[in-house]
Amino acid sequence: MLDTTESDDVGTVEFVATYSIDGDFFAMHELSSFIKQDGNWYYTSGLTKEKSGQITPTRNDPCPCGSGKKYKKCCLA
């Protein structure tokens, strides 16, 4: 999660989710909007940011799988 804002009945969350399909890595960067009704939060819409799409990590980047290891010592190995 990158950022959150909240008032009494509306909120936003900005996040980046990474995933893999057939060995290729992708990132989805979204700014999501929520409303609060009867004490519960509900997703209303999301704006996909321009940094979304296929990513190509380099050897010394953090591994996109989320292990916390460098790419060269994890999924590249």
mmCIF file of the N, C-alpha and C atoms, coordinates in Angstrom:
data_MODEL
# 
_entry.id   MODEL 
# 
loop_
_atom_site.group_PDB 
_atom_site.id 
_atom_site.type_symbol 
_atom_site.label_atom_id 
_atom_site.label_alt_id 
_atom_site.label_comp_id 
_atom_site.label_asym_id 
_atom_site.label_entity_id 
_atom_site.label_seq_id 
_atom_site.pdbx_PDB_ins_code 
_atom_site.Cartn_x 
_atom_site.Cartn_y 
_atom_site.Cartn_z 
_atom_site.occupancy 
_atom_site.B_iso_or_equiv 
_atom_site.pdbx_formal_charge 
_atom_site.auth_seq_id 
_atom_site.auth_comp_id 
_atom_site.auth_asym_id 
_atom_site.auth_atom_id 
_atom_site.pdbx_PDB_model_num 
ATOM 1   N N  . MET A 1 1  ? 0.847   -1.156  0.000   1.00 0.00 ? 1  MET A N  1 
ATOM 2   C CA . MET A 1 1  ? 0.000   0.000   0.000   1.00 0.00 ? 1  MET A CA 1 
ATOM 3   C C  . MET A 1 1  ? 0.902   1.231   0.000   1.00 0.00 ? 1  MET A C  1 
ATOM 4   N N  . LEU A 1 2  ? 0.597   2.177   -0.872  1.00 0.00 ? 2  LEU A N  1 
ATOM 5   C CA . LEU A 1 2  ? 1.409   3.372   -0.988  1.00 0.00 ? 2  LEU A CA 1 
ATOM 6   C C  . LEU A 1 2  ? 0.847   4.555   -0.219  1.00 0.00 ? 2  LEU A C  1 
ATOM 7   N N  . ASP A 1 3  ? -0.486  4.681   -0.190  1.00 0.00 ? 3  ASP A N  1 
ATOM 8   C CA . ASP A 1 3  ? -1.095  5.848   0.452   1.00 0.00 ? 3  ASP A CA 1 
ATOM 9   C C  . ASP A 1 3  ? -2.554  5.560   0.749   1.00 0.00 ? 3  ASP A C  1 
ATOM 10  N N  . THR A 1 4  ? -3.085  6.193   1.796   1.00 0.00 ? 4  THR A N  1 
ATOM 11  C CA . THR A 1 4  ? -4.506  6.105   2.119   1.00 0.00 ? 4  THR A CA 1 
ATOM 12  C C  . THR A 1 4  ? -4.992  7.466   2.585   1.00 0.00 ? 4  THR A C  1 
ATOM 13  N N  . THR A 1 5  ? -6.256  7.746   2.329   1.00 0.00 ? 5  THR A N  1 
ATOM 14  C CA . THR A 1 5  ? -6.923  8.916   2.889   1.00 0.00 ? 5  THR A CA 1 
ATOM 15  C C  . THR A 1 5  ? -8.318  8.489   3.309   1.00 0.00 ? 5  THR A C  1 
ATOM 16  N N  . GLU A 1 6  ? -8.843  9.152   4.336   1.00 0.00 ? 6  GLU A N  1 
ATOM 17  C CA . GLU A 1 6  ? -10.162 8.771   4.835   1.00 0.00 ? 6  GLU A CA 1 
ATOM 18  C C  . GLU A 1 6  ? -10.832 9.980   5.473   1.00 0.00 ? 6  GLU A C  1 
ATOM 19  N N  . SER A 1 7  ? -12.121 10.141  5.172   1.00 0.00 ? 7  SER A N  1 
ATOM 20  C CA . SER A 1 7  ? -12.943 11.105  5.892   1.00 0.00 ? 7  SER A CA 1 
ATOM 21  C C  . SER A 1 7  ? -14.079 10.298  6.521   1.00 0.00 ? 7  SER A C  1 
ATOM 22  N N  . ASP A 1 8  ? -15.162 10.955  6.905   1.00 0.00 ? 8  ASP A N  1 
ATOM 23  C CA . ASP A 1 8  ? -16.251 10.246  7.573   1.00 0.00 ? 8  ASP A CA 1 
ATOM 24  C C  . ASP A 1 8  ? -16.876 9.153   6.721   1.00 0.00 ? 8  ASP A C  1 
ATOM 25  N N  . ASP A 1 9  ? -17.057 9.421   5.413   1.00 0.00 ? 9  ASP A N  1 
ATOM 26  C CA . ASP A 1 9  ? -17.777 8.442   4.593   1.00 0.00 ? 9  ASP A CA 1 
ATOM 27  C C  . ASP A 1 9  ? -17.156 8.141   3.236   1.00 0.00 ? 9  ASP A C  1 
ATOM 28  N N  . VAL A 1 10 ? -15.964 8.660   2.952   1.00 0.00 ? 10 VAL A N  1 
ATOM 29  C CA . VAL A 1 10 ? -15.257 8.325   1.713   1.00 0.00 ? 10 VAL A CA 1 
ATOM 30  C C  . VAL A 1 10 ? -13.779 8.086   2.021   1.00 0.00 ? 10 VAL A C  1 
ATOM 31  N N  . GLY A 1 11 ? -13.139 7.270   1.192   1.00 0.00 ? 11 GLY A N  1 
ATOM 32  C CA . GLY A 1 11 ? -11.728 6.993   1.382   1.00 0.00 ? 11 GLY A CA 1 
ATOM 33  C C  . GLY A 1 11 ? -11.080 6.570   0.078   1.00 0.00 ? 11 GLY A C  1 
ATOM 34  N N  . THR A 1 12 ? -9.759  6.654   0.024   1.00 0.00 ? 12 THR A N  1 
ATOM 35  C CA . THR A 1 12 ? -9.005  6.194   -1.138  1.00 0.00 ? 12 THR A CA 1 
ATOM 36  C C  . THR A 1 12 ? -7.811  5.369   -0.664  1.00 0.00 ? 12 THR A C  1 
ATOM 37  N N  . VAL A 1 13 ? -7.407  4.433   -1.500  1.00 0.00 ? 13 VAL A N  1 
ATOM 38  C CA . VAL A 1 13 ? -6.230  3.610   -1.243  1.00 0.00 ? 13 VAL A CA 1 
ATOM 39  C C  . VAL A 1 13 ? -5.437  3.543   -2.540  1.00 0.00 ? 13 VAL A C  1 
ATOM 40  N N  . GLU A 1 14 ? -4.132  3.826   -2.458  1.00 0.00 ? 14 GLU A N  1 
ATOM 41  C CA . GLU A 1 14 ? -3.251  3.680   -3.612  1.00 0.00 ? 14 GLU A CA 1 
ATOM 42  C C  . GLU A 1 14 ? -2.331  2.496   -3.335  1.00 0.00 ? 14 GLU A C  1 
ATOM 43  N N  . PHE A 1 15 ? -2.241  1.575   -4.304  1.00 0.00 ? 15 PHE A N  1 
ATOM 44  C CA . PHE A 1 15 ? -1.429  0.377   -4.102  1.00 0.00 ? 15 PHE A CA 1 
ATOM 45  C C  . PHE A 1 15 ? -0.815  -0.091  -5.417  1.00 0.00 ? 15 PHE A C  1 
ATOM 46  N N  . VAL A 1 16 ? 0.208   -0.942  -5.290  1.00 0.00 ? 16 VAL A N  1 
ATOM 47  C CA . VAL A 1 16 ? 0.797   -1.625  -6.433  1.00 0.00 ? 16 VAL A CA 1 
ATOM 48  C C  . VAL A 1 16 ? 0.769   -3.117  -6.120  1.00 0.00 ? 16 VAL A C  1 
ATOM 49  N N  . ALA A 1 17 ? 0.133   -3.894  -6.985  1.00 0.00 ? 17 ALA A N  1 
ATOM 50  C CA . ALA A 1 17 ? 0.095   -5.349  -6.856  1.00 0.00 ? 17 ALA A CA 1 
ATOM 51  C C  . ALA A 1 17 ? 0.947   -5.943  -7.970  1.00 0.00 ? 17 ALA A C  1 
ATOM 52  N N  . THR A 1 18 ? 1.826   -6.888  -7.632  1.00 0.00 ? 18 THR A N  1 
ATOM 53  C CA . THR A 1 18 ? 2.629   -7.555  -8.653  1.00 0.00 ? 18 THR A CA 1 
ATOM 54  C C  . THR A 1 18 ? 2.170   -9.000  -8.771  1.00 0.00 ? 18 THR A C  1 
ATOM 55  N N  . TYR A 1 19 ? 2.261   -9.527  -9.986  1.00 0.00 ? 19 TYR A N  1 
ATOM 56  C CA . TYR A 1 19 ? 1.867   -10.908 -10.231 1.00 0.00 ? 19 TYR A CA 1 
ATOM 57  C C  . TYR A 1 19 ? 2.650   -11.451 -11.416 1.00 0.00 ? 19 TYR A C  1 
ATOM 58  N N  . SER A 1 20 ? 2.606   -12.766 -11.584 1.00 0.00 ? 20 SER A N  1 
ATOM 59  C CA . SER A 1 20 ? 3.361   -13.439 -12.635 1.00 0.00 ? 20 SER A CA 1 
ATOM 60  C C  . SER A 1 20 ? 2.424   -14.322 -13.446 1.00 0.00 ? 20 SER A C  1 
ATOM 61  N N  . ILE A 1 21 ? 2.609   -14.287 -14.762 1.00 0.00 ? 21 ILE A N  1 
ATOM 62  C CA . ILE A 1 21 ? 1.889   -15.188 -15.667 1.00 0.00 ? 21 ILE A CA 1 
ATOM 63  C C  . ILE A 1 21 ? 2.927   -15.814 -16.589 1.00 0.00 ? 21 ILE A C  1 
ATOM 64  N N  . ASP A 1 22 ? 3.047   -17.135 -16.519 1.00 0.00 ? 22 ASP A N  1 
ATOM 65  C CA . ASP A 1 22 ? 3.994   -17.876 -17.364 1.00 0.00 ? 22 ASP A CA 1 
ATOM 66  C C  . ASP A 1 22 ? 5.409   -17.302 -17.297 1.00 0.00 ? 22 ASP A C  1 
ATOM 67  N N  . GLY A 1 23 ? 5.853   -16.896 -16.116 1.00 0.00 ? 23 GLY A N  1 
ATOM 68  C CA . GLY A 1 23 ? 7.208   -16.401 -15.920 1.00 0.00 ? 23 GLY A CA 1 
ATOM 69  C C  . GLY A 1 23 ? 7.411   -14.930 -16.222 1.00 0.00 ? 23 GLY A C  1 
ATOM 70  N N  . ASP A 1 24 ? 6.406   -14.243 -16.753 1.00 0.00 ? 24 ASP A N  1 
ATOM 71  C CA . ASP A 1 24 ? 6.487   -12.802 -16.993 1.00 0.00 ? 24 ASP A CA 1 
ATOM 72  C C  . ASP A 1 24 ? 5.855   -12.068 -15.815 1.00 0.00 ? 24 ASP A C  1 
ATOM 73  N N  . PHE A 1 25 ? 6.484   -10.971 -15.385 1.00 0.00 ? 25 PHE A N  1 
ATOM 74  C CA . PHE A 1 25 ? 5.988   -10.206 -14.238 1.00 0.00 ? 25 PHE A CA 1 
ATOM 75  C C  . PHE A 1 25 ? 5.195   -8.990  -14.702 1.00 0.00 ? 25 PHE A C  1 
ATOM 76  N N  . PHE A 1 26 ? 4.153   -8.671  -13.938 1.00 0.00 ? 26 PHE A N  1 
ATOM 77  C CA . PHE A 1 26 ? 3.286   -7.547  -14.226 1.00 0.00 ? 26 PHE A CA 1 
ATOM 78  C C  . PHE A 1 26 ? 3.021   -6.786  -12.930 1.00 0.00 ? 26 PHE A C  1 
ATOM 79  N N  . ALA A 1 27 ? 2.698   -5.507  -13.063 1.00 0.00 ? 27 ALA A N  1 
ATOM 80  C CA . ALA A 1 27 ? 2.332   -4.686  -11.914 1.00 0.00 ? 27 ALA A CA 1 
ATOM 81  C C  . ALA A 1 27 ? 1.030   -3.960  -12.214 1.00 0.00 ? 27 ALA A C  1 
ATOM 82  N N  . MET A 1 28 ? 0.163   -3.886  -11.220 1.00 0.00 ? 28 MET A N  1 
ATOM 83  C CA . MET A 1 28 ? -1.064  -3.110  -11.340 1.00 0.00 ? 28 MET A CA 1 
ATOM 84  C C  . MET A 1 28 ? -1.006  -2.013  -10.282 1.00 0.00 ? 28 MET A C  1 
ATOM 85  N N  . HIS A 1 29 ? -0.919  -0.776  -10.727 1.00 0.00 ? 29 HIS A N  1 
ATOM 86  C CA . HIS A 1 29 ? -0.849  0.391   -9.843  1.00 0.00 ? 29 HIS A CA 1 
ATOM 87  C C  . HIS A 1 29 ? -2.218  1.060   -9.919  1.00 0.00 ? 29 HIS A C  1 
ATOM 88  N N  . GLU A 1 30 ? -2.925  1.100   -8.795  1.00 0.00 ? 30 GLU A N  1 
ATOM 89  C CA . GLU A 1 30 ? -4.304  1.590   -8.805  1.00 0.00 ? 30 GLU A CA 1 
ATOM 90  C C  . GLU A 1 30 ? -4.568  2.564   -7.663  1.00 0.00 ? 30 GLU A C  1 
ATOM 91  N N  . LEU A 1 31 ? -5.412  3.531   -7.924  1.00 0.00 ? 31 LEU A N  1 
ATOM 92  C CA . LEU A 1 31 ? -5.963  4.434   -6.922  1.00 0.00 ? 31 LEU A CA 1 
ATOM 93  C C  . LEU A 1 31 ? -7.443  4.066   -6.799  1.00 0.00 ? 31 LEU A C  1 
ATOM 94  N N  . SER A 1 32 ? -7.810  3.447   -5.678  1.00 0.00 ? 32 SER A N  1 
ATOM 95  C CA . SER A 1 32 ? -9.169  2.925   -5.476  1.00 0.00 ? 32 SER A CA 1 
ATOM 96  C C  . SER A 1 32 ? -9.975  3.849   -4.570  1.00 0.00 ? 32 SER A C  1 
ATOM 97  N N  . SER A 1 33 ? -11.252 3.979   -4.874  1.00 0.00 ? 33 SER A N  1 
ATOM 98  C CA . SER A 1 33 ? -12.173 4.803   -4.079  1.00 0.00 ? 33 SER A CA 1 
ATOM 99  C C  . SER A 1 33 ? -13.164 3.913   -3.336  1.00 0.00 ? 33 SER A C  1 
ATOM 100 N N  . PHE A 1 34 ? -13.493 4.329   -2.114  1.00 0.00 ? 34 PHE A N  1 
ATOM 101 C CA . PHE A 1 34 ? -14.419 3.589   -1.267  1.00 0.00 ? 34 PHE A CA 1 
ATOM 102 C C  . PHE A 1 34 ? -15.428 4.547   -0.631  1.00 0.00 ? 34 PHE A C  1 
ATOM 103 N N  . ILE A 1 35 ? -16.605 4.014   -0.297  1.00 0.00 ? 35 ILE A N  1 
ATOM 104 C CA . ILE A 1 35 ? -17.592 4.763   0.481   1.00 0.00 ? 35 ILE A CA 1 
ATOM 105 C C  . ILE A 1 35 ? -17.946 3.933   1.713   1.00 0.00 ? 35 ILE A C  1 
ATOM 106 N N  . LYS A 1 36 ? -18.359 4.624   2.761   1.00 0.00 ? 36 LYS A N  1 
ATOM 107 C CA . LYS A 1 36 ? -18.751 3.949   3.995   1.00 0.00 ? 36 LYS A CA 1 
ATOM 108 C C  . LYS A 1 36 ? -20.260 4.065   4.147   1.00 0.00 ? 36 LYS A C  1 
ATOM 109 N N  . GLN A 1 37 ? -20.914 2.899   4.265   1.00 0.00 ? 37 GLN A N  1 
ATOM 110 C CA . GLN A 1 37 ? -22.361 2.852   4.467   1.00 0.00 ? 37 GLN A CA 1 
ATOM 111 C C  . GLN A 1 37 ? -22.655 1.897   5.615   1.00 0.00 ? 37 GLN A C  1 
ATOM 112 N N  . ASP A 1 38 ? -23.422 2.360   6.567   1.00 0.00 ? 38 ASP A N  1 
ATOM 113 C CA . ASP A 1 38 ? -23.815 1.549   7.722   1.00 0.00 ? 38 ASP A CA 1 
ATOM 114 C C  . ASP A 1 38 ? -22.611 0.900   8.415   1.00 0.00 ? 38 ASP A C  1 
ATOM 115 N N  . GLY A 1 39 ? -21.507 1.655   8.513   1.00 0.00 ? 39 GLY A N  1 
ATOM 116 C CA . GLY A 1 39 ? -20.322 1.175   9.209   1.00 0.00 ? 39 GLY A CA 1 
ATOM 117 C C  . GLY A 1 39 ? -19.421 0.255   8.406   1.00 0.00 ? 39 GLY A C  1 
ATOM 118 N N  . ASN A 1 40 ? -19.760 -0.027  7.138   1.00 0.00 ? 40 ASN A N  1 
ATOM 119 C CA . ASN A 1 40 ? -18.957 -0.904  6.287   1.00 0.00 ? 40 ASN A CA 1 
ATOM 120 C C  . ASN A 1 40 ? -18.397 -0.130  5.105   1.00 0.00 ? 40 ASN A C  1 
ATOM 121 N N  . TRP A 1 41 ? -17.163 -0.451  4.689   1.00 0.00 ? 41 TRP A N  1 
ATOM 122 C CA . TRP A 1 41 ? -16.516 0.186   3.546   1.00 0.00 ? 41 TRP A CA 1 
ATOM 123 C C  . TRP A 1 41 ? -16.777 -0.626  2.291   1.00 0.00 ? 41 TRP A C  1 
ATOM 124 N N  . TYR A 1 42 ? -17.127 0.052   1.193   1.00 0.00 ? 42 TYR A N  1 
ATOM 125 C CA . TYR A 1 42 ? -17.411 -0.590  -0.089  1.00 0.00 ? 42 TYR A CA 1 
ATOM 126 C C  . TYR A 1 42 ? -16.587 0.055   -1.205  1.00 0.00 ? 42 TYR A C  1 
ATOM 127 N N  . TYR A 1 43 ? -16.007 -0.782  -2.032  1.00 0.00 ? 43 TYR A N  1 
ATOM 128 C CA . TYR A 1 43 ? -15.254 -0.333  -3.203  1.00 0.00 ? 43 TYR A CA 1 
ATOM 129 C C  . TYR A 1 43 ? -16.224 0.270   -4.214  1.00 0.00 ? 43 TYR A C  1 
ATOM 130 N N  . THR A 1 44 ? -15.893 1.452   -4.737  1.00 0.00 ? 44 THR A N  1 
ATOM 131 C CA . THR A 1 44 ? -16.767 2.078   -5.736  1.00 0.00 ? 44 THR A CA 1 
ATOM 132 C C  . THR A 1 44 ? -16.118 2.169   -7.107  1.00 0.00 ? 44 THR A C  1 
ATOM 133 N N  . SER A 1 45 ? -14.818 2.461   -7.172  1.00 0.00 ? 45 SER A N  1 
ATOM 134 C CA . SER A 1 45 ? -14.151 2.567   -8.470  1.00 0.00 ? 45 SER A CA 1 
ATOM 135 C C  . SER A 1 45 ? -12.642 2.559   -8.286  1.00 0.00 ? 45 SER A C  1 
ATOM 136 N N  . GLY A 1 46 ? -11.955 2.344   -9.396  1.00 0.00 ? 46 GLY A N  1 
ATOM 137 C CA . GLY A 1 46 ? -10.506 2.357   -9.362  1.00 0.00 ? 46 GLY A CA 1 
ATOM 138 C C  . GLY A 1 46 ? -9.935  2.991   -10.620 1.00 0.00 ? 46 GLY A C  1 
ATOM 139 N N  . LEU A 1 47 ? -8.869  3.743   -10.456 1.00 0.00 ? 47 LEU A N  1 
ATOM 140 C CA . LEU A 1 47 ? -8.181  4.379   -11.569 1.00 0.00 ? 47 LEU A CA 1 
ATOM 141 C C  . LEU A 1 47 ? -6.817  3.709   -11.703 1.00 0.00 ? 47 LEU A C  1 
ATOM 142 N N  . THR A 1 48 ? -6.603  3.031   -12.832 1.00 0.00 ? 48 THR A N  1 
ATOM 143 C CA . THR A 1 48 ? -5.322  2.375   -13.073 1.00 0.00 ? 48 THR A CA 1 
ATOM 144 C C  . THR A 1 48 ? -4.314  3.425   -13.491 1.00 0.00 ? 48 THR A C  1 
ATOM 145 N N  . LYS A 1 49 ? -3.175  3.426   -12.812 1.00 0.00 ? 49 LYS A N  1 
ATOM 146 C CA . LYS A 1 49 ? -2.123  4.407   -13.088 1.00 0.00 ? 49 LYS A CA 1 
ATOM 147 C C  . LYS A 1 49 ? -1.288  3.959   -14.282 1.00 0.00 ? 49 LYS A C  1 
ATOM 148 N N  . GLU A 1 50 ? -0.562  4.902   -14.884 1.00 0.00 ? 50 GLU A N  1 
ATOM 149 C CA . GLU A 1 50 ? 0.192   4.617   -16.105 1.00 0.00 ? 50 GLU A CA 1 
ATOM 150 C C  . GLU A 1 50 ? 1.357   3.650   -15.906 1.00 0.00 ? 50 GLU A C  1 
ATOM 151 N N  . LYS A 1 51 ? 1.804   3.431   -14.676 1.00 0.00 ? 51 LYS A N  1 
ATOM 152 C CA . LYS A 1 51 ? 2.920   2.511   -14.434 1.00 0.00 ? 51 LYS A CA 1 
ATOM 153 C C  . LYS A 1 51 ? 2.473   1.053   -14.418 1.00 0.00 ? 51 LYS A C  1 
ATOM 154 N N  . SER A 1 52 ? 1.216   0.765   -14.724 1.00 0.00 ? 52 SER A N  1 
ATOM 155 C CA . SER A 1 52 ? 0.722   -0.602  -14.751 1.00 0.00 ? 52 SER A CA 1 
ATOM 156 C C  . SER A 1 52 ? 1.164   -1.290  -16.037 1.00 0.00 ? 52 SER A C  1 
ATOM 157 N N  . GLY A 1 53 ? 1.306   -2.614  -15.966 1.00 0.00 ? 53 GLY A N  1 
ATOM 158 C CA . GLY A 1 53 ? 1.663   -3.394  -17.142 1.00 0.00 ? 53 GLY A CA 1 
ATOM 159 C C  . GLY A 1 53 ? 2.830   -4.313  -16.854 1.00 0.00 ? 53 GLY A C  1 
ATOM 160 N N  . GLN A 1 54 ? 3.430   -4.844  -17.913 1.00 0.00 ? 54 GLN A N  1 
ATOM 161 C CA . GLN A 1 54 ? 4.541   -5.776  -17.764 1.00 0.00 ? 54 GLN A CA 1 
ATOM 162 C C  . GLN A 1 54 ? 5.769   -5.047  -17.235 1.00 0.00 ? 54 GLN A C  1 
ATOM 163 N N  . ILE A 1 55 ? 6.464   -5.694  -16.298 1.00 0.00 ? 55 ILE A N  1 
ATOM 164 C CA . ILE A 1 55 ? 7.693   -5.132  -15.747 1.00 0.00 ? 55 ILE A CA 1 
ATOM 165 C C  . ILE A 1 55 ? 8.838   -6.106  -16.010 1.00 0.00 ? 55 ILE A C  1 
ATOM 166 N N  . THR A 1 56 ? 10.029  -5.565  -16.174 1.00 0.00 ? 56 THR A N  1 
ATOM 167 C CA . THR A 1 56 ? 11.219  -6.376  -16.391 1.00 0.00 ? 56 THR A CA 1 
ATOM 168 C C  . THR A 1 56 ? 12.247  -6.007  -15.330 1.00 0.00 ? 56 THR A C  1 
ATOM 169 N N  . PRO A 1 57 ? 12.288  -6.789  -14.239 1.00 0.00 ? 57 PRO A N  1 
ATOM 170 C CA . PRO A 1 57 ? 13.247  -6.468  -13.178 1.00 0.00 ? 57 PRO A CA 1 
ATOM 171 C C  . PRO A 1 57 ? 14.681  -6.730  -13.647 1.00 0.00 ? 57 PRO A C  1 
ATOM 172 N N  . THR A 1 58 ? 15.610  -5.931  -13.147 1.00 0.00 ? 58 THR A N  1 
ATOM 173 C CA . THR A 1 58 ? 17.025  -6.188  -13.411 1.00 0.00 ? 58 THR A CA 1 
ATOM 174 C C  . THR A 1 58 ? 17.594  -7.024  -12.263 1.00 0.00 ? 58 THR A C  1 
ATOM 175 N N  . ARG A 1 59 ? 18.778  -7.529  -12.437 1.00 0.00 ? 59 ARG A N  1 
ATOM 176 C CA . ARG A 1 59 ? 19.378  -8.463  -11.489 1.00 0.00 ? 59 ARG A CA 1 
ATOM 177 C C  . ARG A 1 59 ? 19.358  -7.992  -10.037 1.00 0.00 ? 59 ARG A C  1 
ATOM 178 N N  . ASN A 1 60 ? 19.629  -6.721  -9.800  1.00 0.00 ? 60 ASN A N  1 
ATOM 179 C CA . ASN A 1 60 ? 19.738  -6.217  -8.429  1.00 0.00 ? 60 ASN A CA 1 
ATOM 180 C C  . ASN A 1 60 ? 18.453  -5.597  -7.884  1.00 0.00 ? 60 ASN A C  1 
ATOM 181 N N  . ASP A 1 61 ? 17.374  -5.630  -8.642  1.00 0.00 ? 61 ASP A N  1 
ATOM 182 C CA . ASP A 1 61 ? 16.082  -5.135  -8.159  1.00 0.00 ? 61 ASP A CA 1 
ATOM 183 C C  . ASP A 1 61 ? 15.516  -6.103  -7.115  1.00 0.00 ? 61 ASP A C  1 
ATOM 184 N N  . PRO A 1 62 ? 14.661  -5.599  -6.216  1.00 0.00 ? 62 PRO A N  1 
ATOM 185 C CA . PRO A 1 62 ? 13.938  -6.529  -5.341  1.00 0.00 ? 62 PRO A CA 1 
ATOM 186 C C  . PRO A 1 62 ? 13.078  -7.452  -6.208  1.00 0.00 ? 62 PRO A C  1 
ATOM 187 N N  . CYS A 1 63 ? 12.998  -8.710  -5.834  1.00 0.00 ? 63 CYS A N  1 
ATOM 188 C CA . CYS A 1 63 ? 12.224  -9.663  -6.627  1.00 0.00 ? 63 CYS A CA 1 
ATOM 189 C C  . CYS A 1 63 ? 10.737  -9.301  -6.576  1.00 0.00 ? 63 CYS A C  1 
ATOM 190 N N  . PRO A 1 64 ? 10.066  -9.260  -7.728  1.00 0.00 ? 64 PRO A N  1 
ATOM 191 C CA . PRO A 1 64 ? 8.645   -8.903  -7.748  1.00 0.00 ? 64 PRO A CA 1 
ATOM 192 C C  . PRO A 1 64 ? 7.740   -9.947  -7.087  1.00 0.00 ? 64 PRO A C  1 
ATOM 193 N N  . CYS A 1 65 ? 8.280   -11.117 -6.752  1.00 0.00 ? 65 CYS A N  1 
ATOM 194 C CA . CYS A 1 65 ? 7.444   -12.132 -6.096  1.00 0.00 ? 65 CYS A CA 1 
ATOM 195 C C  . CYS A 1 65 ? 7.148   -11.769 -4.644  1.00 0.00 ? 65 CYS A C  1 
ATOM 196 N N  . GLY A 1 66 ? 7.888   -10.785 -4.098  1.00 0.00 ? 66 GLY A N  1 
ATOM 197 C CA . GLY A 1 66 ? 7.630   -10.341 -2.735  1.00 0.00 ? 66 GLY A CA 1 
ATOM 198 C C  . GLY A 1 66 ? 8.453   -11.054 -1.674  1.00 0.00 ? 66 GLY A C  1 
ATOM 199 N N  . SER A 1 67 ? 9.439   -11.842 -2.071  1.00 0.00 ? 67 SER A N  1 
ATOM 200 C CA . SER A 1 67 ? 10.242  -12.600 -1.107  1.00 0.00 ? 67 SER A CA 1 
ATOM 201 C C  . SER A 1 67 ? 11.151  -11.722 -0.261  1.00 0.00 ? 67 SER A C  1 
ATOM 202 N N  . GLY A 1 68 ? 11.465  -10.518 -0.763  1.00 0.00 ? 68 GLY A N  1 
ATOM 203 C CA . GLY A 1 68 ? 12.405  -9.649  -0.076  1.00 0.00 ? 68 GLY A CA 1 
ATOM 204 C C  . GLY A 1 68 ? 13.838  -9.858  -0.535  1.00 0.00 ? 68 GLY A C  1 
ATOM 205 N N  . LYS A 1 69 ? 14.067  -10.877 -1.367  1.00 0.00 ? 69 LYS A N  1 
ATOM 206 C CA . LYS A 1 69 ? 15.406  -11.141 -1.897  1.00 0.00 ? 69 LYS A CA 1 
ATOM 207 C C  . LYS A 1 69 ? 15.620  -10.341 -3.184  1.00 0.00 ? 69 LYS A C  1 
ATOM 208 N N  . LYS A 1 70 ? 16.886  -10.227 -3.586  1.00 0.00 ? 70 LYS A N  1 
ATOM 209 C CA . LYS A 1 70 ? 17.174  -9.638  -4.887  1.00 0.00 ? 70 LYS A CA 1 
ATOM 210 C C  . LYS A 1 70 ? 16.700  -10.604 -5.970  1.00 0.00 ? 70 LYS A C  1 
ATOM 211 N N  . TYR A 1 71 ? 16.294  -10.046 -7.106  1.00 0.00 ? 71 TYR A N  1 
ATOM 212 C CA . TYR A 1 71 ? 15.792  -10.843 -8.223  1.00 0.00 ? 71 TYR A CA 1 
ATOM 213 C C  . TYR A 1 71 ? 16.795  -11.919 -8.634  1.00 0.00 ? 71 TYR A C  1 
ATOM 214 N N  . LYS A 1 72 ? 18.108  -11.577 -8.675  1.00 0.00 ? 72 LYS A N  1 
ATOM 215 C CA . LYS A 1 72 ? 19.131  -12.530 -9.123  1.00 0.00 ? 72 LYS A CA 1 
ATOM 216 C C  . LYS A 1 72 ? 19.273  -13.725 -8.175  1.00 0.00 ? 72 LYS A C  1 
ATOM 217 N N  . LYS A 1 73 ? 18.898  -13.554 -6.901  1.00 0.00 ? 73 LYS A N  1 
ATOM 218 C CA . LYS A 1 73 ? 19.023  -14.628 -5.916  1.00 0.00 ? 73 LYS A CA 1 
ATOM 219 C C  . LYS A 1 73 ? 17.693  -15.361 -5.697  1.00 0.00 ? 73 LYS A C  1 
ATOM 220 N N  . CYS A 1 74 ? 16.668  -14.968 -6.448  1.00 0.00 ? 74 CYS A N  1 
ATOM 221 C CA . CYS A 1 74 ? 15.341  -15.554 -6.229  1.00 0.00 ? 74 CYS A CA 1 
ATOM 222 C C  . CYS A 1 74 ? 14.795  -16.130 -7.537  1.00 0.00 ? 74 CYS A C  1 
ATOM 223 N N  . CYS A 1 75 ? 13.881  -15.431 -8.178  1.00 0.00 ? 75 CYS A N  1 
ATOM 224 C CA . CYS A 1 75 ? 13.202  -15.966 -9.355  1.00 0.00 ? 75 CYS A CA 1 
ATOM 225 C C  . CYS A 1 75 ? 14.078  -16.016 -10.602 1.00 0.00 ? 75 CYS A C  1 
ATOM 226 N N  . LEU A 1 76 ? 15.164  -15.251 -10.656 1.00 0.00 ? 76 LEU A N  1 
ATOM 227 C CA . LEU A 1 76 ? 16.076  -15.325 -11.799 1.00 0.00 ? 76 LEU A CA 1 
ATOM 228 C C  . LEU A 1 76 ? 16.981  -16.556 -11.708 1.00 0.00 ? 76 LEU A C  1 
ATOM 229 N N  . ALA A 1 77 ? 17.212  -17.049 -10.482 1.00 0.00 ? 77 ALA A N  1 
ATOM 230 C CA . ALA A 1 77 ? 18.138  -18.174 -10.272 1.00 0.00 ? 77 ALA A CA 1 
ATOM 231 C C  . ALA A 1 77 ? 17.628  -19.458 -10.886 1.00 0.00 ? 77 ALA A C  1 
# 
